[in-house]
Amino acid sequence: MEPPNDVVSSEKLPPPPAVLPDNVVPLKAPSANRVPMARRSLASRGTKLQLQTNHFKVRLASTKEDFFHYSVSIMYEDGTDVDAKNVGRRILDKVHETYSSDLNGKYFAYDGEKSLFTIGSLPRNKLEFTVVLDDVSSNRKLDSGDFGGHGSPSEGDKKRSRGFSRSKTYKVAINFAAKIPTQAIANALRGQDSDQFQEAVRVLDIILRQNAAKQGCLLVRQSFFHNEPRNFVEIGGGVVGCRGFHSSFRATQGGLSLNVDVSTTMLVKPGPVMDFLLENQKVRHPDSINWIQAKKTLKNLRVKATNSNLEYKITGLSVKTCKDQKNGKEGDPETVELSVYQYFDEHRGIKLEYSQHYPCINVGKPKRPIYLPIELCLLVSLQRYTRSLSSLQKASLVEKSRQKPQERKTALSQALRKSDYNADPLLLSSGISINGDFTEVQGRVLAPPKLTVGKNENFIPRNGRWNFNNKTLVNPTNIERWAVVNFSARCNLTDLCRDLIRCGQMKGIMIDKPFRTFEESPEFRNNPAPVRVENMVRLLMSSLPAAPQFLLCILPERKNSKLYGPWKKANLTELGVVTQCIAPTRVNDQYLTNVLLKINAKMGGMNSLLSIEHSPSIPMISQVPTLIVGMDVSHGSTTRSDLPSIAAVVSSRRWPLISRYRAAVRTQSPKLEMIDSLFKKVDAKDEGIFRELLLDFYHSSEQRKPAQIIIFRDGVSESQFNQVLNIELEQITEACKFLDANWSPKFTVVVAQKNHHTKFFQSNSPDNVPPGTVIDTGICHAKNNDFYMCAHAGMIGTTRPTHYHVLYDEIGFSADDLQELVHSLSYV
C-alpha cells in the first residue's frame, strides 16, 4: 500500500519562510572530504531464497596489455572542424579499412566523438590520415541530382550538386592521451576502487557501444535499439515505443559481471511526414495542421526522399506553399524561376497529389535551401522522440512495454546471444569472455512488519498487501465542512455521498452531510480544462461562506483526465484546500474504503501504525530522539532548460512515531541535482529548508532535539555520492550548528536508487520475487555498503528492486537492523 503524497497534519505547523530575493546565494559548504563507507558485515535475518539475476559472469584472462586512450580530431580539407556525432564512425571505419597496416592491424574502440581506445599502443603517439567518403548526407551512393530523379542528372542538377558534393575529404589526427592499466579492474574486484577502474570499465562499455553500432543500432548511452518492427509498439501521437537492451559492465562481490536488461525509448513513427503530423497534432486533415508547431517538431529529423532514395536532415519548412515557393536562386536558368511543384511536375515527371497546397520540407542550409515536396518525404526509422509525452502516451507505453519475469528472461537470453560479445575482437583481445547463464544469488525474505489499526488491533500483511475490512483506523478524523464538485454527468451524487458517509462511520471517520454539491454547467464542458477549472473555482468562491476542510471532486475520465492537473494546482496553490479526485465507474464499499484511506491521511489522520512504533520498540530509534528525512530533486521537462528544478524534503515528526511527515519545497537552478538551500544564511538568519524541519520536529516532539538524523536521498548516481556527503550533509550539519553550536547529532545517509538495470527472478518459480526480498551478496558492490530490496508485491510486469547505498553511518546500525528499518518504512 503506497503512502499518500500530500499528507497535511491537523497540528499547527510553523509558517513557510518568505520567498527569498534572487540575489541570495547559499553558503558554500566547505569540503569535508567524506567518502562512502565500506561494508562492515552482512545481514542474516529472513528466510533464504535461491534467486537468479540479469548479471552474467565475466571471465578475465590475464593480459599484459593495457588500454591506451587517444584523442581524435576530424577536419575538412580547409581545416574546419567536423561534427563527429553524425559521421565520425564512418570516417574512423574508413581509416581502419584504408590504413590497417599503419595501425599494426590493431582494432580500436571509438566513442563516436573525440576518444579512441586500443589494447596495447599504436605504433606512434601521433598519427595523421586522410580519407575520402561518399556524400555523408546519405547511406547510399548519390546517383542523381540533389532533388533525385530517374536517370542522368540534368545540367541544373550538376550545377547544384557542386554545393552538395558527392564525396568529401577528411583529415583525421589521432594523438596519445593516457594509459589505463587493465590491472585496475582486478584491483577493484579486490575492493581497491579507483578512478582508473572507472576509466577501464568505460573502455569496456565503449566496446559494447561500438559492437551495437556495427549492427546498425540506435545508441542511447548504454542502451541499444535494433531497427526491427517487432520491437515497436504504437503509443499514439505519431510516437512508437521501441524495446531494446541495456548492457554495461559492473564490479561486484562475485567478480566482474555484464548487466543486461530490457530498455525502452520513444521514437518518431517512421513513414510519410504528413501522416506523422496528422497523428502528432491529432487532426484529421492537413488543412488543420499548425505549421509553426510542425516546424519545431520536424527540425533535425531525417527523411528519405522517395524519388531518389537519399536521406536528408530537415532544417525547416518553406514560407510559401509548394506551388508558390520558387525552386532557388542558382542553377539552371530554365528552372530557377519555377515553383517547386512545377519543377517536380515538369522536369522530374512526378505528379504530386496534395503537396502543392502545403509548405515544402527544407533540407538545405539557410543561404542555400533545398526544398522537397512533403509527400515525397518519409521519416526514417530509429529517430528518438525527445518531447514530453502526454499522460495517455505514458500510460500506453507502460502498459505495452511491461513484461512478466519469464518473458523478460527469455528476451534477455536472446539479446545476449544476438550481441555475440564473445566473438568481438576487442573483447577477445582484452581477455574477456562472458558466461551466457543468469548469475545465481541467494536472497532472504524478511517477515512483514506487524501493523496496528484502531482499537489497538494488530494484524500482519500477507504477500505485501492488506485491507481494512472490518477494521477501524488508528486515528480517524472528523469532516464537518466539505463540498462536492462534479465535472461529470454520469454520477448519482446523492447515493455516492450517502455511501461515503456510511463507510466513513464504519472506519471511525465521522462525516457530516456535504454543505453543497456543485454541478458543472453543460455549456462549459467543451471548454479547455483550465477554463473549466477556473469557472468552477469562481463558483466555489462566490457560493461558500468559508473555506471548506475538504473538496471531493468527480472527474469524467478514470485515467489521464486533463482536468486533474489544473484542478489540483488551483486547490493547492490558490484555495489552500485539501481535495480528493475520483472517477467512479463501479462504486462499492471496497472502492470507497480506499478513497477514505487517502482522505483521512490528507486530513491529518492516520490509517495504521507499525506495531513496533506503537509500542514503541524500534531498534536504535525508539530510545533516542531520531529524525527521519527523505530528499529528492525533480527536474521537470527534458526539453526545457529554463524551468527551475524543484527540491523537496520530507521529515518525520512527533517522535517516537515514524509514520507522520511534513514537507518543505524550494525551487533552485535548472538541472541542479544537489539541493542548495538546506542551509541558506540571509542577513544573519538561516532561511534554509533544514531549520524549518528541525524546528517542527522540536515543537512536535515535546521540545526534544533529534540526537540522530537518518537521511534517505533519492535520485543521485554513484558519481554524485561524494557530493551528497560533502555538500548536502555539510549544509545539514551547518544548519544544526546554527541553531545550537554545541549540538552534534549523529547521521546516517542512505541513497535509494530505482533507476538501475538489476532485476531478480525466482530460480524455481515463474512469479515475481516475494515482497520483503533483500539481497546483499553476490552482485553488490565489491567494497561499499549496499543492498537490493523488493519491499512490495510485484502485481504486474517484473519487480524493480530498490538499490540502497549506505554512504555514512555514525549511528552504528547493524546490517540486519538497517534492512529491517528500511523494510518497515515501506509499510508506513
N, C-alpha and C positions, 0 to 999 in steps of 0.2 A: 504494500500500500504506500503510495507516494505521499510525502508531506505536502501540505498546501504551500503555495509560493508566496502568498501575501498575508501572513498572519498579522493581525492587529491586536495588541493587548488591551484589555479593559483598564489596565492601570495607566495612570498619567505618566507620560514619557517626557524626558527633557525636550524642550523645543529644538527644532533643527537649527543649525547655525546659519547665519546670514550668508547670502551669496557674496563670495569674495571678489575683489577687484581683479581685472585681468592681469594687472602688473604684479600680483603677488606670486613670488617664487618660493617653492617649498625649500626648506632647509636641506641642504645636501648632506646625506648621511656619510660619515667617514667610513672608509673601508675597514671592516673588521676582520677580513681575511678568514672567514669561516668557510669550511668545506664540508660536503656531505659526509655523514658519519659512516663508519664501516659496520657491517652486521656483527652483533655481539653473540647471538645464538639463534637457533632455530626453534620454532614452536612445535608443540606435540599434541595439543588438545584436538579432539574431534575423531570421527570415525574415518579410518583410512579408505581411500578410493583410488583405484587404478585409472589413470587418465591418459589420453593422447593429446598432443598439441601440434599446431601447424608450424613447428620448428623442425628443420631437417638437419641432422648432424653433418658437420663438415670435417673431413679428414685433412689435416695439414701435413704434407710430406716435407721433410727438411729440405731447405733450399739455401744455397749460399748467395743467391742473387737478391739484391734489394730493389725496391721500387725507385724509379727516377722520375722526377717531375720536371717537365719542360713547359715553358710559356710559348704560346703560339700567337703570331700576328699575321693577319692576311690583308693584303693591299691590292688595289688595282694597279695597272701599269703606271698610272700617273702619280702613284704614291698615296692616294686617298684610302682611308680605311674601309674595309668591307664589314658589313653586319653579318657576323659569322652564324648567328642564330638560324638564318634561312638556308645558307649554302655551305657552312663550314664542314659538315660531314662529307658532302660530295667532293669538296676540294681536298680534304685530307685522305679520302679513299683514293683519289686520283694520284696524290703524292705517293701513297704506298704502292699503288699499281705501277707507277712510272719509275720510281726511284728505289725500288726494294733493295737493290744491291748497295746503294749508298747508305741504307739504313741497316746494313748487315742482315737483311732478311727479317728483322725484328717486327713483331706485331706491336701495336700500341693501342692504348685506350684513350679516346678523345672525348672530352666532356661536351662537345658541341659549341664551345665558345673559345676560351683562351688557355686551356690547360690540356696537356697530353702526358700520359704516363706509360712507362715501359718497365719491363722486368729485366734488370741489367741496363747498363748505359748504352747510349747511341755512340757511334764512332767518334763524334766530336761534340763539344759543348755548344757549338753554334753551327746551324745548318740553314742553307737558303735554297729554295726550289722555285721553279716557275712551271705552272701548269696551265693548260688551256681546256676550258669546259664549254660544252654546248650551252645555248641560251638557258640560263638558270631560272627563267620565269616559268619553265615547263619541264616536266619529267620526260617529255617526248621531244623528238627532233623537230625543228622548225622546217616544215616542208612547203610553206606558202607564206604570203604576206602576213602582217600583224593582225589583219582582220580575217585571216584564214581564207579558204576558198577551195575550189576543186580544180586541181591542175596547176599550171605555172602562174607565179605571181605577175600581176600587171606592172607596168613601168612605175605607176604611182606607188604600188606596194614596195617595189625595190627602193625607191627614194625614202619612203617612210621607215623601212627596215634599217636604214643607216643609223637612226636614233634608237634602234631597238635591236642591237646586233645579234647575229646567230650564235656567236661564240665570244667568250671573254677570256682574257689572260690575267692570271693572278700570281702574285708573288707571296710566297709563304716563308716566314722566318721561324725557326724552332731554336729556342735558347734554353740552356740548362737553368733550372731554378732551385732544385733541392733534391737531396737524397732522403728517402723514407725507409728506415730499416724494417724489413719484414719481421724481424725478431720482436718488434713492438707488439705484434699480435699474440705471440706466445707469452710474452711478459704480462699482458693484460689478462690473459686467461689464468695467470697465477695471482691475480689481484693487484698487479702493478700497472694501474691505468696511467695513461699519459696522452699528451697532445699528439705524439707520434702514432699512437694506436688509432686515434680518431682519423688521422690522415691516411693511415694504411687501410682502414675499413672504407674510407671514402673512395680510395682507388678501386677496391673490390666492387663497391656499389656502382662506380662508373663503368666498370667492365660489364655489369649486368645491364646497365642502360644501353651500352653500345650493342650488346647482344640483341636486345629488343629492337633497337633502331635498324639493325640489319634485316630484321624480319618485317620491316615496314610499319612498326607500331607507333602510335602516338605516345609520347613520353610526358608524363606529368609527375615530376620529381622521381620517386622510385616506383611509380605505378605505370603499367604498360597496357595499351589497349589495341587489340587487333581489329583490322577492318573486316569483320565478319558479321553479316546481318543477324545471325543467331544470337549475337551478343547485345543487340539493340532492343530497347523497349520504348515505345512512344509514351510520353507523359503530357502531350498536348502543347499547344502554342508554338509548334514548329521545333520542338526540342525532343531529343531522344536521350534516354539514359543508356550509357554504354558500360557493360560489365567487362572489367579487365582484371589484372593481377598486380599485387604489390610484392616486390622481392627486395630484401635487404639482409645484410649480414649483422649478427648480434653476438656479442661476447657474453657467455652465460657460465653458470657454475659447472655445466656439463661440457664445456668447451665452446668452440665457435659453431654457430648454427645459422642456417638460412631460414629466415622467416618469410613464408609465402602466404598471402591472404587474398581473398576476393576484394576488388576495389571497384568503385563506380564513379564515373564522371558524366557531366552533361555535355552533349554535342548538339550542334546545329543539324537539323534533319537534312540529309543530302537530297538533292533533286532540284527541280525548277525553282528559280529565285522567286517567281511570282507566287507559286504555291506556298513557299515558306512565309512570305509576307502576309498572305491571306490568313494563314494559321496563326502566325505570331501576333497579329493585330486583331484576331478574332472577328474578321469581316468577311462577307460573302462575295463581294465584287471589287475588282481593282479600283473602281471609282471611289471607293470608301477608304482607300489606303491613305494614311498620314505619311506623306513622303519625307517630311522633315525627320520624323521618327525613324522611318525606313533607312534614311541615310546614315543615322547614328548606329543603327543595328547592323547594317551591312558592312560598314567600314572595316577594312583589313581582312575580311573574309575572302577565301579563294573560290574562284569559279572556273569551270571549264566551258569554253566556247564550243557548242555542238557542231558548228560548221568547220572548225579547224582542229578540234581535239587538243587545243592548247590551254594551259592553266594560267590564270592571272590573279593578282590581288586587287580587290576592289578599293579604289581610292576615293570614290564619291559617286554622285549622280549628276546627270546633266541638269542645267537650269530649265531648259526647254524640253518639250516632248520630242520624241524620235523623229516625227515628221517636220519639226521646225528647227531642230538642232543641226547646225552646219557640221560638215564632216571634219574640217580642220583648216588651219591656216597655211599648211605646207603640203607639198605633194603634187600629184598630177593635176595640171590646170583644168582638166576636163571634169574632175571630181571634187575639187576643193570647195566649190560653191554649192554642191549638192547637200541635201539633208542626209542624215544617217540612214533614214528609211529609204530614200532614193538610191543611195549608194548600194545598199544590200539588195534592193529590188532590181536595179538596172545593171549594176556591174558585177554582182555576185549571183544574180538569178535566184535569190532566196525570197520567197513570198512570206511576208510576215503577217500573222493573223490578228495580233492585237497590239503589238509594241508601239505602233505609230502614235497611240494616244497617251503614252506614259513616258516618264524620263528614261534615258539610257543609263546603262552601267558604265561608269568611267573607270578604266583600268590603267590609265596613263599617269602622267605627272601633272602638277598644277600648270606649268607652262607648255606642256605637250600632252594634252588629253587624248585618250583613245577611247572612243565610245562604241559600246556593243548594245544591240537591241536586247531588252530584258528577257525576251522569250528564247534567246539563243544561249542563255547563261544557266548553267547547272551548278549548284553549290556542291563542292567535292566533299568527300567523306572525311571523318576524323578531325573535325574542327570544333574546338571547345566553345561551349556557350557559357560566357562568363557573367552574364547579367543575373540579377536576383530572380529566383523562382517564385511564382505565386504560391499561395497556400495550397491550392488544388494540385499544382505541379509537384510540390514537395510531398504531399500525401500520396500521389500516384507513384512517385519514384520510390518511396519507402515500401509501398505495398508490392510493387512489381520487382523490386531488387532483393527482397528478403529470401533467405534460403534456410531450409531445415538443416540440422547438423550433418546428416548423411549426404545430402545434396552438396553441401559446401565441401565436405571431404573429397567427394568424387571429383568436383570441379578443380580442387587444388592439386590432386594427383595428376589430372590431365594437363594442367598448366605446367607442372614441373617437367612432365615428360616432353611436352611440346617445346619448352625452352631448351632442353638438351644441353644444360650447362656443362655436363661432364665432357662434351665434345668441343667446348670453347677453347681455342688455342691459348688465350691469355690466362684463363683459369688453370689450364693444364701446366703452363709454364710457371705459375705461382705455386704449384704443388698442391692444388686444391681439388678435392673430389667430394661430391655431395651424395649422401645416402638418400634413397628415394622413399624411405619409410617415415611415417609420423613418429616423433620422439615420444617415448613412454615416460610419464612422470607420475609421481604419487601426490595425490591431493588429500585433504582432510575435510570432512563435512562437520561444521560446527553446529551444535544444537541451537535451535531458535531460542531467543530470549523469552522469558515469561512476561506477559503483559497484564496490567491491572486496569479494569474499567470501573464503572460505577458500582457502589455498594461494596467496594473492596473485593470484587470478584476477580480472580486470576484465571487466565487461560493461556494456552500455548498455541501459536500459529502452526498451521500444517501446510507443508510444501510452500512456505513463503507467503501464505495468504491467510486471511481471517475475515470474519464478518461480525456484524453487531446484532444478529438475530437474537431476540430475547435478552438483550443486554442494554444497560443504560450507559451514558457517557460519564467519564470520571469527573468532569467539570462542565456541565451544560450551562448555556447562557439563557437569558430571557430576552425575547424580542417583542418590544411593545410598539415601536413606531416604525412601520415598514409599509412599502407600497409595491405594486406590481406594474411592470411596463411590458406591454405586449406588442412586438413588431410582427406577430404572425396572426393570421385569421383562422388558423387551424387548431385552436386550443380552447377547451372549456375551462375558463378561469375559475369558475365557481367550484367545480369538482377538484381542480388542482389545489386551490388554497385550502379547501376543507381537508383533503387527504394529507397535505403537508403539515397542517396543524395537528392532525391526529397522530401522524408518525412522529412528529416532534415530541408530543407528550409521552409516547412510548419510550423515547430515548432520554427523557428528562428535560427536554427543551420546551419551555412554556412560551407559546407564540400566540399573541393576540390576533384578532382579525385585521387584515390589511386596512390601512387608512383609506386607500382608494386604488382602483385599477385604472391604468392609463392605456387606452387602445389607440394605436396609430391610425390616423385618418387614411382611408383607401387612396385619397388623391395624392398622398406623399410617397406611396410605395414604389413608384418608378423613378424617384429622385436618386441621385448619388448617395451612398451610405453616409458620408459626413453631413450632408444636408438633412437627411432623415434624423440623425442623432441630434443635430443642432435644434431641429424643430421640437423633438421630444424633450430635450433639456429645457428649452424655453417654456414648454407647457408645464413641466415639473416645477420650475422655479416660480411660476405665476400661480400655481394651484396649491402647493403645500404650505402650511402655516410655518413650518420649521424644517430644518434638515432632518431626514429620516435616519434611523440607525442603519437601515439596510434596504436595498432595492433588489427585487427579483426580476430579472429580465428574460423574456421569452423570445428567442431568435427564430427566424423562419427556416434556417438550414441547420442540420445536425452537425455538419463539418464545414469548416472554411467559410463561415459567414463573413461577408465584407463589413457587416455592422459591428463585429466583435471588437476590432482594434479601436475604431473611433469611440465606441461606447465606453470601453474600459478607460481610455485616455480622458474622456470628458468627466467621468466619475472620480477617477483617482487624482487628476490634476486640477480640475475646476470646482467640482462639487465637494470633494473630500468625503465621499460616501462609499461604504462597502457595498459591493454588488456581486451577485451570483448570476451567471448566464446559464440558461438551459435551452435545449431544443428538443422537447419530449416528443417521441414518436409513439412509445408504448409505456405508459406510466403504471408502475406497480410499487409495492412497499419497498422492495429492494432498491429500485431506482431512487425513490425519494429519500431513503436512508443514506445512500451515498451522497446525495445532494446536501442533506442536513449535516453530514460529517464535514463537508467543506465550509458550509455556512457557520457552523459552531466554531471551527478553528479561526475563521476570519473575524468573528465577533469577539475573539479573545478567550473563548473556552478551550477546553482540552478534551480530546476524544478518549485517549488512553495514555498510560504511562508505562515505562519499563518497571517491572516489579522491583528490580534492584535499585531503581531510582526512588520508588515509593518507600522503600524500607527505612533509610537508604543504605545501600551496601555495594556501591560501585568501587571496585579496587582502584586505589590511587586518587580517587576523585571525591568520594563522599566524605572523607575525613578532613580534606584540605580544600578551602575555597578555590574552585577551579573555573576558569572562564574558557568556553569552547567557541572558537571563531572559524567562520568559513569565508574565504575571499575569492573573488573572480573578477575578470575584466571582460566586457563584451565590446566587440569592435564593429558591430553593425555590418552594413553592406560592403562587400569586397570591391564593388565598382565605384564607391565614393570615398575619396581620400580626404575630403574636407569635413566629414562628420566626426564629432568627438567620440572618443571611447568612453564607456561607462564602467566605473569601478563600483562594485557592490561588496559590502562586508556585513555578514550577519553574526550576531553574538548571543550567547546564552545569557539568561537572566534568572533571578530567583534561585540561586544555588541553595540546596544541593540538586535542584531539578536540572535536567539537561534536555528537556523537551520544549522549553519556551525560548524563543529567539526574537530579537528585534533587528532591524536592518538600517544601514546607512548607505547612501548612494552619492557619488560625485561624478562630474564629468572631468575628463582630462584630455591631453593631446591625442589626436587621431593615431590609431595603431600603436599606442604606447602600452606595453603589456605590464610593466612594473607599476604598481599603484604609487602615485607620487604625493598623495595627500593624507597618508596615515598620520603623519606629524607635520603640521604646517604652522609655522610661527609667524604671526602677524601682529605688529605693534605690541610685543612682549606678551602676547596671548597665543595659546595653541588653538587653532581653528580646525585641526585635523579630525579625521574620522575616529581615530582610536580613543581620543579623550572622551568623545561623546559616548562610546560604548563602555569605557571603563566607569564613567560616572553612573551610567544606567545600571551596570552590574552592582556598583556600590550601594545605590539607593534601593534597589530591588532585593538585595541580599543582606538586609539588616546591618548596613554600614560596614560590610566586610570588603576589604580589597582582595582581589584574587592573588593567591600565593603561587598559583600555577596557571599558565596560559597555553592551551593546545590550539594550534593553528592548522587548519586544513586549507591548502591552496590548490585551486583548480586551474587548469588551462595553461600550464607552463611546460616547456620542453626541457629535456635534460641539459641542454646548453644554457638554460636560464636558471638552473638550480642555485648557482653561486650568487646570482643577483637577488634571488629571494632571500638568501641568508644574509647578504651583506648590504642590501639596500632596504628591502621591506622590513626585515626583522630589526635592523638597526633603527629604522624610524619608529617602530613599535616600542623599542627599548627607550628611545628618546622621549616618547610620549609618556611613558611610565615615570621616568626620571623628572620630567617637567612637572608632574603632579606631586611627586614626593621624591626628593633627591636621595633619600635613604631606603627607598623601596626597590627591591630587586627580585621580581618574580622569576620563577623557573619556566623555561619554554620548551615545548615540543613542537616541531614543524613537520608536517606531513603533506606531500604533494599527491593529489589524486589525478590520475590521467585516464581518460576514456578514449582519447583519440590515438589509439595504437592498433597494432595488427595481430596481436596474440589472441588465439581462441583455444578453447579446451573442449574435448569430446570424451564421452564415456567409452571406455575400451569395450565394454560388453553390453552396450545399450544404444539404440538409435536416438534416445531422448537427450535433451539438454542436461548439462550437469545440474545436480540438485542445488537449491538455494543454500547458502552458507558454505559453499565450497571455497577453500583457500589453498593456495599453492605458494610455497616459499623455497622449494628445492628444484634442482634440475635445470630450469630455464630462467631463473632470476639472475640478477647481476652477480658477477664473479666476486665482487668485494662489497658493494654498497648494500644498505639495508632496505630491501624492497620485498613486496609480495603482491600476488594477484588475489582478488576476491570476487566471487559471484554471489552477492548477497541476496538477490531477488530471483524469483522463479522466471525462467525464460518461457513465456507462453507462445510466442511466435518467433520465427527466424532462429538464429543462433545466438545464444547468450554472449554478450560482450562483457568480459570481466573489467573491473576497475583495477588499474595498476597503481599501487600505493608505494611511494618512496619516502621513507623516514629519513629526513635530512638532518635532523637535530633533535636531541633528547636529553635535556638537563633533568627532567622529572625522573627518568630511570625506569621506564616501563619494561617489563619482560616482554618477549615476543608474543607469548600467549595472551597476556593482559591487553596489549595494544590491539591485537587482532580481534579479541573479544569485544573491546570497546567500539572499534570500527563497525563490527557486525551489529552490535546492539544499536548504534546510532542510525543504522539503516532502517530501523523499525520505529523511530520516533517521528 
